[in-house]
Amino acid sequence: MSNSITMGVDIGQKREPTAICVSEIEQRRVGHRLVHHWVVRHLERLPIGTSFPEIAQRAAEISGGIESRTGNCPRMFVNATGLGQPMVDLFDEAVPGLRAVTPVFFTHGDRRIETGGGWRLEVQLGKAHLVCRLQTLLQTARLHLPRTPDAEILARELKEYEIRIESDANERYGAFTVGTQDDLVTALGLAVQQDPVGPGIY
């Protein structure tokens, strides 16, 4: 039983590749319970040097393909950290659909805060929150990756992730420690960050 489809786009800068991930939430029955699972339907890494307009266009092509098959425009979470409003505007122009594109700005800590109203929403996402969520879904076998070369790279990247926690009043802070190729992990984290609406165990 399908619930929703979301996209995560981690935009590469300078010498970094761009990664795109499509995730579908499925409700799977376990005994008398419905348990939510996140199934990765598409995982793609664009060549280094791909221009911002080309990235937006490719994301729009994937979104359009999903809409043509399902009748619904998927919600797209785009890492806009350090890129700002011009990048958001570029994706808005490329991707049709009211509130289809949601910019995400990474922060320290373990919180996810969704703000805004009307037609524009945005997310403040703690890095520790993203990593902890991925680890939880993996360890509970509720995150399913395809058997592709990019997925194998992603699996290796996930193994390299580590969280360092420091105490400062009531805040927790986490840090990425991978160094180079963490774009696929970030795109995946963006695609699975949101809990579904409806019954089921998250």
N, C-alpha and C positions, 0 to 999 in steps of 0.2 A: 504494500500500500504506500503510495508516494505522497510526500508532504509538500516539498518545495525544492527549488533549484536556486543556488546562489553561485556567483562568480567572485574570484579573488584575483586582483591584478597588482603585481609588484613591479613598478616601473623602474627599469634600470637606468642608471645615470653614468655618463662617461664610459668607463670600461666594464660596466656591469650589465648582464643580460636582463631582459624582462621575462617574467614568468606569469602564466595565466592558468588558473585552476577552476574547474567546474565541479561542484559538489551537489549531489542530490540526497535529500533526507528521506529515508525509508522507515516506516513503522513495521517492525518485525515482531510477530507474536512469540512470546516465551511463556508457555503455560497459559495462565489467564491474564498476562500482562502484555502491553504494547511497549516495546523498547525502541528508541530512536537510534538509527544507524546513519552514518555519513558515508556515502559511496562516491568516490571520485570518478566522474564520467569522462573528464578530459583534463589533460595536463600537457602544457606546452611551454617551451623555452624559446623565445625569439632571439635571433642573432644579435650579438653585440653591435651597437651602432645603428640599430633600427630607430628611425626618427620618431618623435612623439606623435605626429599625425598618423604615421603608419601603425604605431602601437594602438592608438585609439580606433583606427579603422579595423584592425584585426580583432580587437575586443568586440567591436560592433558587429562584425561578421559572425562571430561565435554566438553572441547574444541573439542576433537575428535568426540564426539556425535553430536555436533552442525555442524561440517564440513560434517559428513556423511549424515545429513539431508538436509543441505542447499547447500553443495558444496563449501562453503567458510570457511576459517579458521578465527574465530573471533579474533579481537585485544584484547589482555589481558593486563590490567594495574595492575601491581603488586607493592604493597607498599614495597619498598626496603629501607625505612628510617631506618638507624641504622644497616642494614644488609649487604649492599654493594655488590660488584661484585661477591663473591662466590654464593650468593643466585640467582643473575641474571643468572649466568652460569648454575646453577641447573635447573632453569626453561627453559632455552634455550635448554638444553639437553632433557628435558622431553616433551616439546611442539614443534612439527615440524611446519615448515612454516616460510618463510622469514619475519622478522620483526614482528612476531606474538606477542612477549613479549615486553612490554614497561615498564621499571622500573620507578617508581614515587617516588620522594623524597619530603617530606613535609617541607614547610618553613612557616615563619610568613608572614602575609600580605594577600592581596586579589588578587594575580596575578597567572596566569597559563602561564608558559613559556615552550614551547617544543623546544628542542635543539637536535643537532646531525645531522647526515646525513648518506648516504649509507645504510647499513643494520641495524644500531643501532640508535634508537631515545630514548630520555629520557625526562621526564616531571618534572619540578619544580612546585609544586602545593601549593599555600597558603591555610592555613586552613580556613581562612575567606572566600576565594573564594569557597571552597567546601561547606561550610555551607550555604552561601548565595544562591548558585545555587540550592541546595536541597530545601531550603525554597521557592525560586521563583517557582520552578517546582510544588511543593506541593500546593502553594497558587493559582496557575493558573490552577490547576487540570490537569496538563500534566504529572504527575508521578503516575503510577498505580501499586499498590502492590498486590500480590496474597493473597488469604485468607488461610494462613497457620500459624502454631504456631510461626515459625521464623519471619514471617512478622508482627505478633502481637507484638513480642519483638522489632522488628525494629521500629514500630510505637511508642512504648513507649520511645525508645531511642531518636527518633527524637524530641519528646516533651521536652526532658531534655536538648537539645542543646540550648546554649545561646551564643551570640556574644558580646564581650566587645571591643569597638573601642577606641583607643587612637590616638591622633594627634601627629605626629612627622614629621615635614616638610611636604612632599607630600605623606608620607606613611600611610597606615592604617594597624592596626594589630588586629587580631582576636584571640580568645582562646577557646578551648574546655573546658567545665565546667562539663562534665558528670561524670568523675571519673573512672568507671570500665568498663561496658559492652558497649563500643561504636564501637565494631568491625563490626557489621552489618551496622551501619551508614557509616563507612569508606568504606566498600566494595561497598555499594550502590553509594556513592559519586564518587568512582573511576570508576564505570561502567557507570555513566551518565555525566561525566565531559566534554566530547567532543561533540561539535556541529557537526551535520551531514553535508555532502557535497551535495549540490543540492538545488532546490527551496523549499520554505516553510518559515513559520514564526517560529523563534526559541523562 
